[in-house]
């Protein structure tokens, strides 16, 4: 698991939490990151997600068997896998840059900066009370399990089924246009587990609520 996790945005900075040292950290944010409030859409990331999805869908056009009497053929398998891989790894790379681009140059964050990052995070979007509770952790855990289960089904059945239809040269099905989007599910699973885990985020917020987070002011006082 990642030692330093993303907490949120404070002004034009990204705020992090070091799970080992319990320190609040601050770094320059990526141009892709823009979370200005719990109920606002991410203006930088959302369009890029759409672009990756669109490119994946365009890849589906390659699967239209125009030159084979509207039937699939095995030559489409590499293209299909390439589309899935592009969406999967492209999404993971994009989120890594958006959330952790400047983390290696992070410095201490103040209590106010950490507070702003916590209460502007989009994780609060579906909750009226901005407080880390077991119920919220359970809710996120259920959502994560559903996404993980969907990912397993996609890899165990949907993707092999699509590849099998290519090899068997079955008749064209309009659903092929959406099949490359299957790459988004494992990408989102990776995001929720390793890049922006809501359970670990809530645990960090609970530490903040309990007064156990170390801020820049405290480190400065120790140095004096």
C-alpha positions in Angstrom: 0.0 0.0 0.0 1.0 3.6 -0.6 2.7 5.4 2.3 1.6 8.9 1.4 -2.1 9.2 0.4 -4.0 12.1 -1.3 -6.3 14.0 0.9 -7.6 16.9 -1.2 -7.0 20.3 -2.6 -6.2 23.5 -0.7 -6.2 26.5 -3.1 -3.6 25.7 -5.8 -1.9 23.0 -3.7 -2.5 19.3 -3.2 -2.6 18.0 0.4 -1.4 14.6 1.5 -1.1 12.5 4.6 1.9 10.3 5.5 0.4 7.2 7.1 3.7 6.2 8.8 4.8 9.5 10.3 1.2 10.9 10.6 2.4 14.2 9.0 0.3 16.5 6.9 2.0 17.3 3.6 1.6 20.0 0.9 2.8 20.0 -2.7 2.1 21.8 -6.0 -1.0 20.3 -7.6 -1.2 18.9 -11.1 -3.0 20.9 -13.8 -5.3 17.9 -14.1 -6.5 18.3 -10.5 -9.4 20.6 -9.7 -11.8 19.7 -6.8 -13.2 23.0 -5.7 -16.0 21.7 -3.5 -17.7 18.5 -2.5 -20.5 18.9 -5.0 -18.6 20.1 -8.0 -17.4 18.0 -10.9 -13.7 17.6 -11.5 -13.1 19.9 -14.5 -9.6 18.6 -15.4 -10.0 14.9 -15.1 -13.5 14.3 -16.4 -12.7 15.4 -20.0 -9.7 13.2 -20.1 -11.7 10.2 -18.9 -14.1 11.0 -21.8 -11.2 11.2 -24.2 -9.8 7.8 -23.1 -13.3 6.3 -23.4 -13.9 7.8 -26.8 -10.7 6.5 -28.1 -11.6 3.1 -26.8 -15.0 3.3 -28.5 -13.4 4.3 -31.8 -11.2 1.2 -31.5 -14.5 -0.7 -31.5 -15.1 0.5 -35.1 -12.1 -1.6 -36.1 -14.1 -4.6 -35.0 -16.9 -3.8 -37.5 -16.4 -6.5 -40.1 -17.0 -4.3 -43.2 -14.7 -6.4 -45.3 -16.0 -9.8 -44.2 -19.8 -9.7 -44.7 -20.5 -8.1 -41.4 -18.8 -10.9 -39.4 -16.0 -10.9 -37.0 -12.6 -12.4 -37.6 -9.6 -13.5 -35.4 -7.5 -10.6 -36.7 -9.6 -8.2 -34.5 -8.4 -9.8 -31.3 -5.1 -7.9 -31.0 -6.9 -4.6 -31.8 -9.5 -5.3 -29.1 -6.9 -6.1 -26.5 -4.9 -3.0 -27.5 -8.0 -0.9 -26.9 -8.6 -2.4 -23.5 -5.0 -1.9 -22.5 -5.0 1.7 -23.7 -8.0 2.6 -21.6 -6.7 0.6 -18.5 -3.2 1.9 -18.4 -4.1 5.3 -19.7 -6.6 5.9 -16.9 -4.1 4.7 -14.3 -1.4 6.9 -15.6 -3.7 9.9 -15.8 -4.9 9.5 -12.2 -1.3 9.0 -11.0 -0.2 12.3 -12.6 -3.4 14.1 -11.4 -3.1 13.0 -7.7 0.6 12.5 -7.1 2.7 14.5 -9.6 4.4 16.7 -7.0 4.3 14.4 -4.0 8.1 13.8 -4.0 8.6 17.5 -3.4 6.0 17.7 -0.6 6.6 19.8 2.5 4.7 20.2 5.8 1.1 21.4 5.5 -0.6 23.7 8.1 -3.8 22.7 10.0 -5.9 25.1 7.9 -4.6 23.7 4.6 -5.3 20.2 5.8 -8.8 21.2 6.9 -9.6 22.8 3.5 -8.4 19.7 1.7 -10.5 17.4 3.9 -13.8 19.3 3.6 -13.5 20.0 -0.1 -12.9 16.4 -1.1 -15.4 14.8 -3.4 -15.7 11.8 -1.1 -18.2 13.8 0.9 -20.5 14.4 -2.1 -23.2 11.9 -1.1 -23.1 12.5 2.6 -24.7 15.4 4.5 -22.5 15.0 7.6 -18.8 15.6 6.9 -17.4 13.3 9.6 -15.5 10.0 9.3 -17.8 7.2 10.6 -17.9 3.4 10.4 -21.1 3.7 8.4 -19.3 5.7 5.7 -16.5 3.2 5.6 -19.0 0.4 5.3 -20.8 2.2 2.4 -17.5 2.7 0.5 -16.5 -0.9 1.2 -19.7 -2.2 -0.4 -19.2 0.1 -3.4 -15.6 -1.2 -3.8 -16.7 -4.8 -3.5 -19.3 -4.3 -6.2 -16.7 -2.8 -8.5 -14.2 -5.5 -7.8 -16.9 -8.2 -8.4 -17.8 -6.6 -11.7 -14.2 -6.5 -12.7 -13.8 -10.2 -12.0 -16.9 -11.0 -14.1 -15.6 -8.9 -16.9 -12.2 -10.7 -16.9 -13.8 -14.1 -16.4 -16.7 -13.9 -18.8 -17.2 -10.7 -20.8 -13.7 -10.3 -22.3 -13.1 -14.0 -23.1 -16.6 -14.1 -24.6 -15.9 -11.2 -26.9 -12.6 -12.7 -28.0 -14.3 -16.0 -28.6 -16.9 -14.3 -30.8 -14.0 -13.0 -32.9 -12.3 -16.4 -33.2 -15.6 -18.0 -34.2 -16.3 -15.3 -36.7 -19.8 -14.6 -35.3 -22.2 -12.0 -36.8 -21.6 -8.4 -35.9 -23.3 -7.2 -32.6 -23.7 -3.5 -31.8 -22.5 -4.2 -28.3 -19.0 -4.4 -29.6 -18.9 -0.6 -29.6 -19.0 -0.6 -25.8 -16.8 -3.6 -25.1 -13.5 -1.6 -24.9 -15.0 0.3 -22.0 -14.5 -2.9 -20.0 -11.0 -1.6 -19.4 -12.4 1.1 -17.2 -13.5 -1.3 -14.5 -10.1 -2.7 -13.6 -8.7 0.8 -13.8 -11.2 2.1 -11.3 -10.5 -0.9 -9.1 -6.8 0.0 -9.1 -7.7 3.6 -8.4 -9.9 2.7 -5.4 -7.4 0.3 -4.0 -4.0 1.9 -4.6 -4.4 5.5 -5.7 -7.3 7.0 -3.9 -8.6 4.5 -1.4 -11.7 5.9 0.4 -11.3 3.7 3.4 -7.7 4.8 4.0 -8.8 8.4 3.4 -11.6 8.2 6.0 -9.1 6.6 8.5 -6.8 9.6 7.9 -9.7 12.0 8.4 -10.5 10.2 11.7 -6.9 10.8 12.8 -7.4 14.5 12.0 -10.7 14.6 14.0 -8.9 12.9 16.9 -6.0 15.5 16.8 -3.4 12.9 15.9 -2.2 14.5 12.6 1.2 16.4 12.8 1.1 19.8 11.1 3.8 22.2 9.9 3.3 24.5 12.9 4.1 21.7 15.3 7.3 20.8 13.5 8.4 24.4 13.4 7.8 24.7 17.2 10.0 21.6 17.7 12.8 23.2 15.7 12.9 26.3 17.8 
